[in-house]
Amino acid sequence: MGTDTDILQHRDVEENLRKLPSTSRLILYLHYYEGYKLAEIANMLKLNLNTVKTKIRNARKRLKLEIGDDVYE
């Protein structure tokens, strides 16, 4: 079981994920949890590959700003 700090960080991530647009959340989920490649996600969602890349980059950037760099160290 995780420490209290781990649990709080996990809750922060979940809370900030909910703030993202639904398409960005879906892309993050498909890529990081389901293991799909960005090209596969683009095909599934009928989006341009560059759009998917931009959405995932912006979502990660926003999460990093919201949560803080200390989570990634």
Backbone as JSON Lines, residues from 0, in Angstrom:
{"i":0,"aa":"M","n":[0.84,-1.18,0.0],"ca":[0.0,0.0,0.0],"c":[0.89,1.24,0.0]}
{"i":1,"aa":"G","n":[0.43,2.32,-0.67],"ca":[1.22,3.53,-0.8],"c":[1.2,4.36,0.47]}
{"i":2,"aa":"T","n":[2.14,5.27,0.54],"ca":[2.19,6.18,1.67],"c":[1.1,7.24,1.52]}
{"i":3,"aa":"D","n":[0.88,8.01,2.58],"ca":[-0.1,9.09,2.52],"c":[0.24,10.08,1.42]}
{"i":4,"aa":"T","n":[1.53,10.37,1.25],"ca":[1.98,11.29,0.22],"c":[1.63,10.75,-1.16]}
{"i":5,"aa":"D","n":[1.86,9.45,-1.38],"ca":[1.53,8.82,-2.66],"c":[0.03,8.92,-2.95]}
{"i":6,"aa":"I","n":[-0.77,8.7,-1.93],"ca":[-2.23,8.74,-2.08],"c":[-2.67,10.16,-2.43]}
{"i":7,"aa":"L","n":[-2.1,11.16,-1.75],"ca":[-2.45,12.55,-2.03],"c":[-2.04,12.96,-3.43]}
{"i":8,"aa":"Q","n":[-0.86,12.53,-3.87],"ca":[-0.39,12.84,-5.22],"c":[-1.31,12.18,-6.25]}
{"i":9,"aa":"H","n":[-1.73,10.95,-5.99],"ca":[-2.62,10.25,-6.9],"c":[-3.94,11.0,-7.02]}
{"i":10,"aa":"R","n":[-4.46,11.48,-5.91],"ca":[-5.71,12.26,-5.92],"c":[-5.54,13.56,-6.69]}
{"i":11,"aa":"D","n":[-4.37,14.2,-6.53],"ca":[-4.1,15.44,-7.27],"c":[-4.11,15.17,-8.77]}
{"i":12,"aa":"V","n":[-3.49,14.07,-9.18],"ca":[-3.45,13.72,-10.6],"c":[-4.87,13.48,-11.1]}
{"i":13,"aa":"E","n":[-5.66,12.7,-10.36],"ca":[-7.03,12.42,-10.77],"c":[-7.85,13.7,-10.88]}
{"i":14,"aa":"E","n":[-7.71,14.58,-9.89],"ca":[-8.46,15.84,-9.89],"c":[-8.1,16.69,-11.1]}
{"i":15,"aa":"N","n":[-6.81,16.76,-11.4],"ca":[-6.36,17.57,-12.54],"c":[-6.7,16.92,-13.87]}
{"i":16,"aa":"L","n":[-6.75,15.6,-13.92],"ca":[-7.18,14.93,-15.14],"c":[-8.62,15.28,-15.47]}
{"i":17,"aa":"R","n":[-9.46,15.4,-14.44],"ca":[-10.87,15.75,-14.65],"c":[-11.04,17.15,-15.24]}
{"i":18,"aa":"K","n":[-10.05,18.01,-15.05],"ca":[-10.12,19.37,-15.57],"c":[-9.79,19.44,-17.06]}
{"i":19,"aa":"L","n":[-9.17,18.39,-17.6],"ca":[-8.79,18.39,-19.01],"c":[-10.01,18.17,-19.89]}
{"i":20,"aa":"P","n":[-9.95,18.65,-21.13],"ca":[-11.02,18.35,-22.08],"c":[-11.14,16.83,-22.26]}
{"i":21,"aa":"S","n":[-12.35,16.36,-22.54],"ca":[-12.6,14.92,-22.61],"c":[-11.73,14.22,-23.65]}
{"i":22,"aa":"T","n":[-11.49,14.85,-24.8],"ca":[-10.66,14.21,-25.83],"c":[-9.23,14.04,-25.34]}
{"i":23,"aa":"S","n":[-8.72,15.03,-24.65],"ca":[-7.35,14.94,-24.11],"c":[-7.26,13.84,-23.06]}
{"i":24,"aa":"R","n":[-8.26,13.75,-22.19],"ca":[-8.28,12.67,-21.19],"c":[-8.31,11.32,-21.87]}
{"i":25,"aa":"L","n":[-9.14,11.19,-22.89],"ca":[-9.25,9.92,-23.61],"c":[-7.92,9.54,-24.26]}
{"i":26,"aa":"I","n":[-7.27,10.49,-24.88],"ca":[-5.98,10.23,-25.53],"c":[-4.95,9.78,-24.5]}
{"i":27,"aa":"L","n":[-4.88,10.48,-23.38],"ca":[-3.94,10.08,-22.31],"c":[-4.25,8.67,-21.83]}
{"i":28,"aa":"Y","n":[-5.51,8.37,-21.62],"ca":[-5.91,7.04,-21.15],"c":[-5.51,5.96,-22.16]}
{"i":29,"aa":"L","n":[-5.86,6.18,-23.41],"ca":[-5.55,5.18,-24.43],"c":[-4.05,4.95,-24.57]}
{"i":30,"aa":"H","n":[-3.29,6.03,-24.47],"ca":[-1.84,5.91,-24.66],"c":[-1.15,5.31,-23.43]}
{"i":31,"aa":"Y","n":[-1.41,5.88,-22.25],"ca":[-0.66,5.46,-21.06],"c":[-1.23,4.25,-20.34]}
{"i":32,"aa":"Y","n":[-2.54,4.06,-20.4],"ca":[-3.14,2.94,-19.67],"c":[-3.41,1.73,-20.56]}
{"i":33,"aa":"E","n":[-3.82,2.01,-21.81],"ca":[-4.13,0.91,-22.72],"c":[-2.96,0.56,-23.63]}
{"i":34,"aa":"G","n":[-1.97,1.45,-23.72],"ca":[-0.75,1.15,-24.46],"c":[-0.82,1.37,-25.97]}
{"i":35,"aa":"Y","n":[-1.82,2.1,-26.44],"ca":[-1.92,2.36,-27.87],"c":[-0.89,3.38,-28.31]}
{"i":36,"aa":"K","n":[-0.41,3.23,-29.53],"ca":[0.5,4.2,-30.13],"c":[-0.34,5.4,-30.58]}
{"i":37,"aa":"L","n":[0.31,6.55,-30.7],"ca":[-0.42,7.76,-31.08],"c":[-1.08,7.63,-32.45]}
{"i":38,"aa":"A","n":[-0.42,6.96,-33.39],"ca":[-1.0,6.75,-34.72],"c":[-2.27,5.9,-34.63]}
{"i":39,"aa":"E","n":[-2.26,4.91,-33.74],"ca":[-3.45,4.07,-33.56],"c":[-4.6,4.89,-32.96]}
{"i":40,"aa":"I","n":[-4.27,5.75,-32.02],"ca":[-5.28,6.6,-31.39],"c":[-5.87,7.55,-32.42]}
{"i":41,"aa":"A","n":[-5.02,8.14,-33.23],"ca":[-5.49,9.05,-34.29],"c":[-6.47,8.32,-35.21]}
{"i":42,"aa":"N","n":[-6.13,7.11,-35.57],"ca":[-7.0,6.31,-36.44],"c":[-8.33,5.99,-35.75]}
{"i":43,"aa":"M","n":[-8.28,5.58,-34.48],"ca":[-9.49,5.23,-33.73],"c":[-10.43,6.42,-33.59]}
{"i":44,"aa":"L","n":[-9.85,7.59,-33.3],"ca":[-10.66,8.77,-33.04],"c":[-10.92,9.6,-34.29]}
{"i":45,"aa":"K","n":[-10.38,9.11,-35.41],"ca":[-10.52,9.81,-36.69],"c":[-10.02,11.26,-36.59]}
{"i":46,"aa":"L","n":[-8.82,11.37,-36.0],"ca":[-8.16,12.66,-35.87],"c":[-6.84,12.61,-36.62]}
{"i":47,"aa":"N","n":[-6.34,13.77,-37.01],"ca":[-5.03,13.87,-37.63],"c":[-3.98,13.51,-36.58]}
{"i":48,"aa":"L","n":[-2.94,12.79,-36.98],"ca":[-1.88,12.39,-36.05],"c":[-1.27,13.6,-35.34]}
{"i":49,"aa":"N","n":[-1.05,14.69,-36.08],"ca":[-0.48,15.88,-35.46],"c":[-1.41,16.48,-34.41]}
{"i":50,"aa":"T","n":[-2.71,16.36,-34.62],"ca":[-3.68,16.83,-33.63],"c":[-3.56,16.03,-32.34]}
{"i":51,"aa":"V","n":[-3.42,14.72,-32.48],"ca":[-3.27,13.85,-31.31],"c":[-1.97,14.19,-30.58]}
{"i":52,"aa":"K","n":[-0.9,14.38,-31.32],"ca":[0.38,14.74,-30.7],"c":[0.28,16.05,-29.95]}
{"i":53,"aa":"T","n":[-0.4,17.03,-30.54],"ca":[-0.55,18.33,-29.9],"c":[-1.4,18.22,-28.64]}
{"i":54,"aa":"K","n":[-2.49,17.46,-28.72],"ca":[-3.37,17.31,-27.57],"c":[-2.66,16.61,-26.41]}
{"i":55,"aa":"I","n":[-1.89,15.57,-26.7],"ca":[-1.2,14.86,-25.62],"c":[-0.09,15.72,-25.03]}
{"i":56,"aa":"R","n":[0.6,16.46,-25.88],"ca":[1.66,17.35,-25.38],"c":[1.07,18.44,-24.49]}
{"i":57,"aa":"N","n":[-0.02,19.06,-24.93],"ca":[-0.65,20.12,-24.15],"c":[-1.23,19.58,-22.84]}
{"i":58,"aa":"A","n":[-1.81,18.39,-22.88],"ca":[-2.37,17.79,-21.67],"c":[-1.27,17.5,-20.66]}
{"i":59,"aa":"R","n":[-0.17,16.92,-21.12],"ca":[0.95,16.62,-20.21],"c":[1.53,17.91,-19.62]}
{"i":60,"aa":"K","n":[1.65,18.94,-20.46],"ca":[2.19,20.21,-20.01],"c":[1.27,20.83,-18.94]}
{"i":61,"aa":"R","n":[-0.02,20.79,-19.2],"ca":[-0.99,21.35,-18.24],"c":[-0.96,20.58,-16.91]}
{"i":62,"aa":"L","n":[-0.9,19.25,-17.0],"ca":[-0.83,18.44,-15.77],"c":[0.44,18.75,-14.99]}
{"i":63,"aa":"K","n":[1.54,18.88,-15.71],"ca":[2.81,19.15,-15.04],"c":[2.77,20.5,-14.33]}
{"i":64,"aa":"L","n":[2.16,21.5,-14.96],"ca":[2.05,22.82,-14.33],"c":[1.12,22.78,-13.12]}
{"i":65,"aa":"E","n":[0.01,22.07,-13.24],"ca":[-0.97,21.99,-12.16],"c":[-0.44,21.21,-10.95]}
{"i":66,"aa":"I","n":[0.21,20.09,-11.23],"ca":[0.65,19.19,-10.15],"c":[1.99,19.63,-9.59]}
{"i":67,"aa":"G","n":[2.87,20.11,-10.45],"ca":[4.18,20.55,-10.01],"c":[5.25,19.54,-10.4]}
{"i":68,"aa":"D","n":[6.45,20.02,-10.52],"ca":[7.58,19.2,-10.96],"c":[7.97,18.13,-9.95]}
{"i":69,"aa":"D","n":[7.67,18.33,-8.66],"ca":[8.12,17.39,-7.63],"c":[7.55,16.0,-7.83]}
{"i":70,"aa":"V","n":[6.42,15.86,-8.49],"ca":[5.83,14.53,-8.73],"c":[6.7,13.73,-9.69]}
{"i":71,"aa":"Y","n":[7.38,14.42,-10.6],"ca":[8.14,13.73,-11.65],"c":[9.59,13.48,-11.28]}
{"i":72,"aa":"E","n":[9.99,13.85,-10.08],"ca":[11.4,13.64,-9.68],"c":[11.61,12.27,-9.09]}
